[in-house]
């Protein structure tokens, strides 16, 4: 008899399931197996990476004494644990599945579910329940407990492991691998990490989802975690609440990818370092903000972050979460112009007209006299007219076409460069009225980048495509990435307006594109 026993239920038999990657799985049969916070109402998307982790864990548990699985909240670890238990039972292995949620513990063995409410999760409880079950494998899923409590549970688990012949799998959110396996590895161990979701994976899930009354999935909000993917408004509130609780030091460490002192993992995404596998565990993971919403909230408190910080975030997120990567790129643009203005440098830009995928005119060379410019951070849109020479970041963007502006006067010409990080290229209107300037005869300056569409949204106005090259910016970003030993190239997108006695430019959707050498 185990102290703290509360309730016992008989569970239904699970049907035979086809666990095929990149498909939807009806999981309603699991309803009686789940704990609070996990739902079986909607089909489960079996993303290929989760099934790769599932297969590796199933293989390991047949011979390895202790298997750890860590990852950020809301990526599918708990469901992976349920599917591992299901698969092992199909292999006629006796599996005890323990789910710890605060002081509540659910124990599933065979067709029996026992619910406990405990004041303390000590060695006697675990020894008792493992002994009663006579299991060969125990899956321990820990959540909703303080870090020190989780570590105590893991210490207890290893004590039970030492006194029995049971193989253990332990699932824990965050970067708690060492808490699971301990510092002295007295048993055979395998360590795994589950990566956060990529934009392509979320898109694949959305494509297979049935119609729902829930809010539409917004990857800009959820990013690498899909727990609240169908409830973006609730996710936004959670993100802002968690970010508010973080100290300035935690924000800095969070953006720099430091752990474990980097704050709440609910805002974090784990992605693989170059050449690393999930089978290497937490040491294969890089830590990053999980979404655009997280980036936007945290960057307001990280104005002192270095180009190395933003370059690192951009480099790792550009292929996994391009939307969040664009925010990091925007910060690199800000730092670049701030640095050039402070050093009173002259920045050279080269622009070429592109038609049918090839240059059709000689390049246009521009020189930006930064000695004549000022850096204005977080100004009102109305201040654009008063600050005719400078780089401006805007406080309130009422016009979605403007994120930051670079403008200067040179004789009878006024140069007006707009930096935007929009996903697609479009121009809804011209630049703001600036005295004698008008917006007649507009032209698009842009460059197609991969799958990104750069087609003109207003062809009847005579827009044209250009390519922009800035060697100084390329060098600036490459210096920020020097510690990663990668070579980088810069390409950008520019839109422009021509007017009598003026020359107006708008830089849009500028990005860094990288060629990598290991």
C-alpha positions as CSV (number, residue, x, y, z in Angstrom):
1,X,0.0,0.0,0.0
2,X,1.4,3.4,-1.0
3,X,0.6,6.4,1.3
4,X,-1.4,9.2,-0.3
5,X,-3.5,6.9,-2.5
6,X,-6.5,8.9,-3.7
7,X,-8.4,7.3,-6.6
8,X,-8.2,4.4,-9.0
9,X,-9.7,4.0,-12.4
10,X,-9.8,1.2,-15.1
11,X,-8.6,2.5,-18.4
12,X,-9.9,1.4,-21.8
13,X,-7.7,-0.5,-24.2
14,X,-6.0,1.6,-26.7
15,X,-6.6,0.8,-30.4
16,X,-3.9,-0.1,-32.8
17,X,-2.4,3.2,-34.0
18,X,-0.5,4.0,-37.2
19,X,2.3,6.4,-36.0
20,X,3.2,7.9,-39.4
21,X,5.4,11.0,-39.5
22,X,3.8,14.2,-40.8
23,X,0.3,13.0,-40.3
24,X,-2.6,13.8,-38.0
25,X,-3.3,11.2,-35.3
26,X,-6.7,10.9,-33.6
27,X,-5.8,10.8,-29.9
28,X,-9.3,10.7,-28.3
29,X,-8.7,7.2,-27.1
30,X,-6.0,8.7,-24.8
31,X,-8.4,11.0,-23.0
32,X,-8.5,8.9,-19.8
33,X,-4.7,8.7,-19.8
34,X,-4.0,12.4,-19.7
35,X,-3.5,14.9,-16.9
36,X,-4.6,18.6,-16.7
37,X,-3.0,20.7,-19.4
38,X,-2.9,18.0,-22.0
39,X,-5.9,17.6,-24.3
40,X,-7.1,14.8,-26.6
41,X,-9.9,16.9,-28.2
42,X,-7.9,17.7,-31.3
43,X,-5.8,15.4,-33.6
44,X,-2.1,15.4,-32.8
45,X,0.3,16.3,-35.6
46,X,3.1,13.7,-35.6
47,X,5.9,15.9,-36.8
48,X,8.8,14.0,-38.1
49,X,11.3,15.2,-35.5
50,X,9.1,14.0,-32.6
51,X,8.8,10.6,-34.2
52,X,12.6,10.5,-34.6
53,X,12.9,11.2,-30.9
54,X,10.2,8.6,-30.2
55,X,12.1,5.9,-32.2
56,X,15.4,6.7,-30.5
57,X,13.9,6.6,-27.0
58,X,12.1,3.3,-27.6
59,X,15.3,1.7,-28.8
60,X,17.3,3.1,-25.9
61,X,14.9,2.0,-23.2
62,X,15.2,-1.7,-24.1
63,X,18.8,-1.7,-22.8
64,X,19.8,1.7,-21.3
65,X,19.1,2.3,-17.6
66,X,18.4,6.0,-17.7
67,X,17.2,8.1,-20.6
68,X,16.6,11.9,-20.4
69,X,14.5,14.0,-22.7
70,X,14.5,17.8,-22.3
71,X,13.2,20.7,-24.4
72,X,11.1,23.9,-24.2
73,X,7.5,23.8,-22.9
74,X,4.8,23.2,-25.5
75,X,6.8,21.3,-28.1
76,X,5.4,17.7,-27.6
77,X,7.5,16.1,-24.9
78,X,4.5,14.8,-22.9
79,X,2.8,13.4,-26.0
80,X,6.1,11.8,-26.9
81,X,6.1,10.1,-23.5
82,X,2.6,8.8,-24.1
83,X,3.6,7.4,-27.5
84,X,6.7,5.8,-26.2
85,X,4.7,4.1,-23.4
86,X,2.2,2.9,-26.0
87,X,4.9,1.5,-28.3
88,X,6.7,-0.3,-25.5
89,X,3.4,-1.9,-24.3
90,X,2.8,-3.1,-27.9
91,X,6.2,-4.8,-27.5
92,X,4.9,-6.6,-24.4
93,X,7.1,-4.6,-22.0
94,X,5.6,-3.7,-18.6
95,X,5.6,0.1,-18.4
96,X,4.8,2.4,-15.4
97,X,4.0,5.9,-16.6
98,X,4.3,8.5,-13.8
99,X,3.1,12.1,-14.4
100,X,4.0,14.6,-11.7
101,X,2.1,17.9,-11.8
102,X,2.8,19.9,-8.7
103,X,1.7,17.8,-5.7
104,X,-0.5,15.6,-7.9
105,X,0.9,12.3,-9.3
106,X,-0.8,10.1,-11.9
107,X,0.4,6.5,-12.1
108,X,-0.6,4.4,-15.1
109,X,0.3,0.7,-15.2
110,X,-1.5,-1.7,-17.6
111,X,-5.2,-0.7,-17.6
112,X,-5.1,0.9,-14.2
113,X,-4.8,4.6,-13.4
114,X,-4.1,5.8,-9.8
115,X,-4.2,9.4,-8.8
116,X,-2.3,10.7,-5.7
117,X,-2.2,14.0,-3.8
118,X,1.0,14.1,-1.9
119,X,2.7,16.6,0.4
120,X,6.2,15.1,-0.3
121,X,7.5,13.0,-3.2
122,X,10.0,11.0,-1.3
123,X,11.9,7.7,-1.8
124,X,9.3,5.7,0.0
125,X,6.6,6.7,-2.5
126,X,8.6,6.0,-5.6
127,X,10.0,2.7,-4.2
128,X,6.5,1.6,-3.2
129,X,4.8,2.4,-6.5
130,X,7.7,0.8,-8.6
131,X,7.6,-2.3,-6.4
132,X,3.8,-2.6,-6.6
133,X,3.8,-2.3,-10.4
134,X,6.7,-4.8,-11.0
135,X,7.5,-2.7,-14.1
136,X,10.6,-3.1,-16.3
137,X,10.4,0.5,-17.6
138,X,9.3,3.6,-15.8
139,X,8.5,6.9,-17.7
140,X,8.6,9.9,-15.4
141,X,7.1,13.1,-16.7
142,X,7.7,16.1,-14.4
143,X,6.1,19.5,-14.8
144,X,4.6,22.4,-12.8
145,X,7.1,22.1,-10.0
146,X,9.9,24.4,-8.8
147,X,13.4,23.7,-10.2
148,X,14.7,22.5,-6.8
149,X,11.7,20.2,-6.3
150,X,12.3,18.7,-9.8
151,X,15.9,18.1,-8.9
152,X,14.9,16.4,-5.6
153,X,12.5,14.1,-7.6
154,X,15.3,13.2,-10.0
155,X,17.7,12.4,-7.1
156,X,15.0,10.1,-5.7
157,X,14.5,8.5,-9.1
158,X,18.2,7.7,-9.4
159,X,18.1,6.2,-5.9
160,X,15.2,3.9,-6.9
161,X,17.1,3.1,-10.1
162,X,20.1,2.0,-8.1
163,X,18.0,-0.3,-5.9
164,X,16.0,-1.9,-8.8
165,X,16.5,-3.3,-12.3
166,X,14.0,-0.8,-13.8
167,X,15.0,1.3,-16.8
168,X,13.9,4.9,-16.5
169,X,13.0,7.7,-18.9
170,X,12.6,11.2,-17.4
171,X,11.0,14.1,-19.2
172,X,11.6,17.6,-17.9
173,X,11.2,21.1,-19.5
174,X,14.0,23.5,-20.0
175,X,17.8,22.8,-19.8
176,X,17.5,20.4,-16.8
177,X,19.5,17.4,-18.3
178,X,22.1,17.4,-15.5
179,X,19.3,17.4,-12.9
180,X,18.0,14.2,-14.5
181,X,21.2,12.3,-15.0
182,X,23.3,13.7,-12.2
183,X,26.9,14.7,-12.2
184,X,28.3,11.2,-11.7
185,X,27.0,8.8,-14.3
186,X,26.8,5.5,-12.4
187,X,24.4,3.9,-15.0
188,X,24.3,3.6,-18.7
189,X,22.6,6.7,-20.0
190,X,21.2,8.3,-23.2
191,X,20.5,12.0,-23.4
192,X,18.0,13.5,-26.0
193,X,16.7,17.0,-26.6
194,X,13.6,17.8,-28.6
195,X,13.9,20.8,-30.9
196,X,11.4,23.6,-30.9
197,X,9.1,23.9,-33.9
198,X,10.1,25.5,-37.2
199,X,7.9,27.7,-39.4
200,X,7.7,24.9,-41.9
201,X,6.6,22.4,-39.3
202,X,3.9,24.7,-38.0
203,X,2.7,25.4,-41.5
204,X,2.5,21.6,-42.2
205,X,0.4,21.1,-39.0
206,X,-1.9,24.0,-40.0
207,X,-2.4,22.6,-43.4
208,X,-3.7,19.3,-42.0
209,X,-5.8,20.7,-39.1
210,X,-9.5,20.4,-39.4
211,X,-11.7,23.5,-39.4
212,X,-11.9,24.9,-35.9
213,X,-13.7,27.6,-34.0
214,X,-10.5,28.5,-32.3
215,X,-8.4,31.5,-33.3
216,X,-6.1,30.9,-36.3
217,X,-2.6,29.8,-35.6
218,X,-0.2,32.8,-35.6
219,X,3.4,31.8,-36.0
220,X,4.5,35.4,-35.2
221,X,3.2,34.7,-31.7
222,X,3.7,31.0,-31.0
223,X,7.0,30.5,-32.9
224,X,8.7,27.4,-31.6
225,X,6.0,26.4,-29.1
226,X,2.6,25.2,-30.2
227,X,0.9,24.7,-26.8
228,X,-1.1,27.9,-27.3
229,X,-0.8,28.0,-31.1
230,X,-4.6,28.1,-31.6
231,X,-5.0,30.8,-28.9
232,X,-2.6,33.6,-29.9
233,X,-4.3,36.2,-27.8
234,X,-3.7,34.2,-24.6
235,X,-0.2,33.4,-25.7
236,X,0.5,37.1,-26.1
237,X,-0.6,37.8,-22.6
238,X,1.5,35.0,-21.2
239,X,4.6,36.2,-23.1
240,X,4.3,39.8,-21.8
241,X,3.6,38.6,-18.2
242,X,6.7,36.4,-18.2
243,X,8.9,39.0,-19.9
244,X,7.8,41.6,-17.3
245,X,9.0,39.3,-14.5
246,X,12.5,39.0,-16.0
247,X,15.2,41.2,-14.7
248,X,17.5,43.2,-17.0
249,X,20.3,40.8,-16.4
250,X,18.1,37.8,-17.3
251,X,17.0,39.6,-20.5
252,X,20.6,40.1,-21.5
253,X,21.6,36.5,-20.7
254,X,18.4,35.2,-22.5
255,X,19.4,37.0,-25.7
256,X,23.0,35.8,-25.4
257,X,21.8,32.2,-25.1
258,X,23.3,31.7,-21.6
259,X,21.9,29.1,-19.3
260,X,20.7,28.2,-16.8
261,X,20.5,31.8,-15.6
262,X,18.7,33.0,-18.7
263,X,15.1,33.2,-17.3
264,X,11.9,31.4,-18.2
265,X,12.0,28.7,-20.8
266,X,8.4,29.5,-21.8
267,X,9.9,32.3,-24.0
268,X,12.7,30.1,-25.3
269,X,13.3,27.9,-28.4
270,X,16.0,25.1,-28.6
271,X,17.5,24.6,-32.0
272,X,20.5,22.5,-33.1
273,X,23.9,23.9,-33.2
274,X,25.7,23.3,-36.6
275,X,26.4,19.6,-37.1
276,X,24.8,18.6,-33.9
277,X,22.1,15.9,-33.3
278,X,19.3,15.7,-30.8
279,X,21.0,12.5,-29.6
280,X,23.7,14.7,-28.1
281,X,21.2,16.1,-25.6
282,X,21.2,19.6,-24.2
283,X,24.8,20.3,-25.3
284,X,23.7,20.2,-28.9
285,X,21.2,23.0,-28.4
286,X,21.4,26.7,-29.0
287,X,18.9,28.8,-27.0
288,X,16.9,31.6,-28.7
289,X,13.7,33.7,-28.4
290,X,10.9,31.5,-29.7
291,X,8.8,34.0,-31.7
292,X,8.5,37.5,-33.1
293,X,6.3,38.4,-30.2
294,X,9.0,37.5,-27.7
295,X,11.6,39.4,-29.7
296,X,9.5,42.5,-29.9
297,X,8.8,42.4,-26.2
298,X,12.4,41.8,-25.1
299,X,14.2,44.1,-27.6
300,X,12.7,47.1,-25.9
301,X,14.7,46.2,-22.8
302,X,17.8,45.3,-24.7
303,X,19.0,48.5,-26.3
304,X,22.5,47.9,-25.1
305,X,22.7,44.4,-26.6
306,X,25.8,44.0,-28.9
307,X,26.0,43.3,-32.6
308,X,27.4,39.9,-31.6
309,X,24.1,39.1,-29.8
310,X,21.9,40.1,-32.7
311,X,24.1,38.5,-35.3
312,X,24.0,35.2,-33.4
313,X,20.2,35.3,-33.1
314,X,19.8,36.2,-36.8
315,X,22.2,33.5,-38.0
316,X,20.5,30.6,-36.1
317,X,16.9,31.7,-36.6
318,X,17.0,32.7,-40.3
319,X,16.2,29.1,-41.5
320,X,14.1,28.0,-38.5
321,X,12.1,31.1,-37.7
322,X,12.7,33.8,-40.4
323,X,10.1,36.1,-38.9
324,X,12.0,36.4,-35.6
325,X,15.3,36.6,-37.5
326,X,14.1,39.7,-39.2
327,X,13.7,41.5,-35.9
328,X,17.3,40.6,-35.1
329,X,18.4,41.9,-38.5
330,X,16.6,45.2,-37.9
331,X,18.6,45.6,-34.7
332,X,21.8,45.0,-36.7
333,X,20.7,47.8,-39.1
334,X,20.1,50.1,-36.2
335,X,23.5,49.4,-34.7
336,X,25.2,49.7,-38.1
337,X,23.9,53.2,-38.8
338,X,24.4,54.3,-35.2
339,X,28.0,53.2,-35.3
340,X,28.7,54.9,-38.7
341,X,27.1,58.1,-37.5
342,X,29.1,58.1,-34.3
343,X,32.3,57.5,-36.3
344,X,31.3,60.1,-38.9
345,X,32.0,57.6,-41.7
346,X,30.9,57.6,-45.3
347,X,28.8,54.6,-46.3
348,X,28.8,53.5,-49.9
349,X,25.8,51.8,-51.5
350,X,25.7,50.2,-54.9
351,X,22.4,49.7,-56.7
352,X,21.6,47.9,-59.9
353,X,18.3,47.6,-61.9
354,X,17.2,44.0,-62.3
355,X,14.9,42.9,-65.1
356,X,14.2,39.2,-66.0
357,X,16.7,38.2,-63.3
358,X,19.7,40.0,-64.6
359,X,21.1,43.6,-64.4
360,X,19.8,45.8,-67.2
361,X,21.6,49.1,-66.5
362,X,25.0,50.2,-65.1
363,X,25.1,50.3,-61.2
364,X,24.2,53.4,-59.4
365,X,26.8,54.4,-56.7
366,X,25.7,56.4,-53.7
367,X,27.6,57.8,-50.7
368,X,25.9,58.5,-47.4
369,X,27.7,61.3,-45.5
370,X,27.2,60.0,-42.0
371,X,29.2,63.0,-40.6
372,X,26.2,65.2,-41.5
373,X,23.7,62.8,-39.8
374,X,22.3,62.4,-36.3
375,X,20.9,59.2,-34.6
376,X,17.4,59.7,-33.3
377,X,16.0,56.7,-31.3
378,X,12.3,56.2,-30.8
379,X,10.9,59.4,-32.2
380,X,7.3,60.3,-33.2
381,X,6.3,60.0,-36.9
382,X,5.7,63.7,-36.9
383,X,9.3,64.3,-36.1
384,X,10.4,63.1,-39.6
385,X,10.0,66.5,-41.1
386,X,11.9,68.3,-38.3
387,X,14.8,65.8,-38.4
388,X,15.8,66.1,-42.1
389,X,19.4,64.7,-41.6
390,X,19.7,61.5,-39.6
391,X,18.7,57.9,-38.9
392,X,15.4,57.6,-37.0
393,X,13.7,54.7,-35.3
394,X,10.0,55.3,-34.8
395,X,8.1,55.2,-31.5
396,X,4.7,54.5,-32.9
397,X,4.3,53.1,-36.4
398,X,0.9,54.2,-37.5
399,X,1.9,53.7,-41.1
400,X,2.8,50.0,-41.6
401,X,5.3,51.0,-44.4
402,X,7.7,52.7,-42.0
403,X,9.9,51.0,-39.3
404,X,13.0,53.2,-39.4
405,X,14.2,55.9,-41.7
406,X,17.5,57.2,-43.0
407,X,17.3,60.6,-44.7
408,X,19.7,63.4,-45.6
409,X,19.9,66.5,-47.9
410,X,22.6,67.0,-50.4
411,X,22.3,70.1,-52.4
412,X,19.1,70.0,-54.4
413,X,18.6,66.3,-53.6
414,X,16.9,64.7,-50.6
415,X,17.7,61.0,-49.9
416,X,15.1,59.1,-48.0
417,X,15.8,55.4,-47.1
418,X,13.2,53.3,-45.3
419,X,14.1,50.1,-43.5
420,X,11.3,47.5,-43.2
421,X,11.3,43.9,-42.1
422,X,7.9,42.9,-43.6
423,X,7.5,39.3,-44.8
424,X,6.5,40.3,-48.3
425,X,7.4,43.3,-50.4
426,X,4.7,45.8,-51.0
427,X,4.4,49.6,-51.1
428,X,1.1,51.1,-50.1
429,X,2.0,54.8,-50.4
430,X,4.9,57.2,-50.9
431,X,7.0,58.8,-48.2
432,X,5.6,61.5,-45.9
433,X,5.2,65.0,-47.3
434,X,8.5,66.9,-46.8
435,X,7.9,70.4,-48.0
436,X,8.8,70.6,-51.7
437,X,9.0,66.8,-52.1
438,X,6.3,64.9,-54.0
439,X,5.8,61.2,-54.8
440,X,5.4,61.2,-58.6
441,X,6.9,58.5,-60.8
442,X,7.6,55.9,-58.1
443,X,10.0,53.0,-58.7
444,X,10.6,49.8,-56.7
445,X,14.2,48.9,-55.8
446,X,14.2,45.3,-54.7
447,X,15.9,42.0,-55.1
448,X,14.3,38.5,-55.1
449,X,15.6,36.4,-52.2
450,X,14.9,32.6,-52.3
451,X,11.2,32.0,-52.0
452,X,10.4,35.6,-51.0
453,X,8.3,37.3,-53.6
454,X,9.6,40.7,-54.7
455,X,7.0,41.4,-57.3
456,X,5.7,44.9,-57.5
457,X,2.3,45.4,-55.8
458,X,1.5,48.5,-57.9
459,X,2.8,47.7,-61.5
460,X,0.5,50.4,-63.0
461,X,2.7,53.0,-61.2
462,X,5.9,52.0,-63.0
463,X,7.8,50.3,-60.2
464,X,11.1,48.7,-61.1
465,X,13.4,46.1,-59.3
466,X,16.9,46.9,-58.1
467,X,19.6,45.1,-56.1
468,X,21.5,46.9,-53.3
469,X,25.0,46.0,-52.2
470,X,26.7,47.4,-49.0
471,X,30.2,46.1,-48.3
472,X,30.4,48.0,-45.0
473,X,27.3,46.4,-43.7
474,X,28.6,43.0,-44.8
475,X,31.8,43.5,-42.9
476,X,29.9,44.9,-39.9
477,X,27.8,41.7,-39.5
478,X,30.6,39.4,-40.4
479,X,32.6,40.8,-37.5
480,X,29.6,40.1,-35.2
481,X,29.7,36.5,-36.3
482,X,33.5,36.0,-36.2
483,X,33.2,33.7,-33.2
484,X,31.0,31.3,-35.2
485,X,33.6,31.2,-38.0
486,X,31.1,31.6,-40.8
487,X,31.4,33.7,-44.0
488,X,28.5,36.0,-44.6
489,X,27.2,38.1,-47.5
490,X,24.7,40.9,-47.5
491,X,21.8,41.4,-49.8
492,X,19.0,43.8,-49.4
493,X,15.8,45.1,-50.9
494,X,15.1,48.8,-51.7
495,X,12.1,50.7,-52.9
496,X,12.5,54.2,-54.3
497,X,10.5,57.3,-55.4
498,X,11.7,59.9,-57.8
499,X,10.4,63.4,-57.7
500,X,11.4,66.8,-59.3
501,X,14.6,68.1,-57.7
502,X,14.7,65.2,-55.3
503,X,15.8,61.6,-55.1
504,X,14.0,59.3,-52.6
505,X,14.9,55.8,-51.5
506,X,13.1,53.3,-49.3
507,X,15.0,50.2,-48.0
508,X,12.5,47.3,-47.5
509,X,12.8,43.8,-46.3
510,X,16.6,43.9,-46.1
511,X,18.2,40.7,-44.9
512,X,21.6,39.0,-44.6
513,X,22.0,35.9,-46.7
514,X,24.8,33.6,-45.7
515,X,27.1,31.1,-47.3
516,X,28.4,28.7,-44.7
517,X,31.7,26.9,-44.4
518,X,32.3,24.6,-41.4
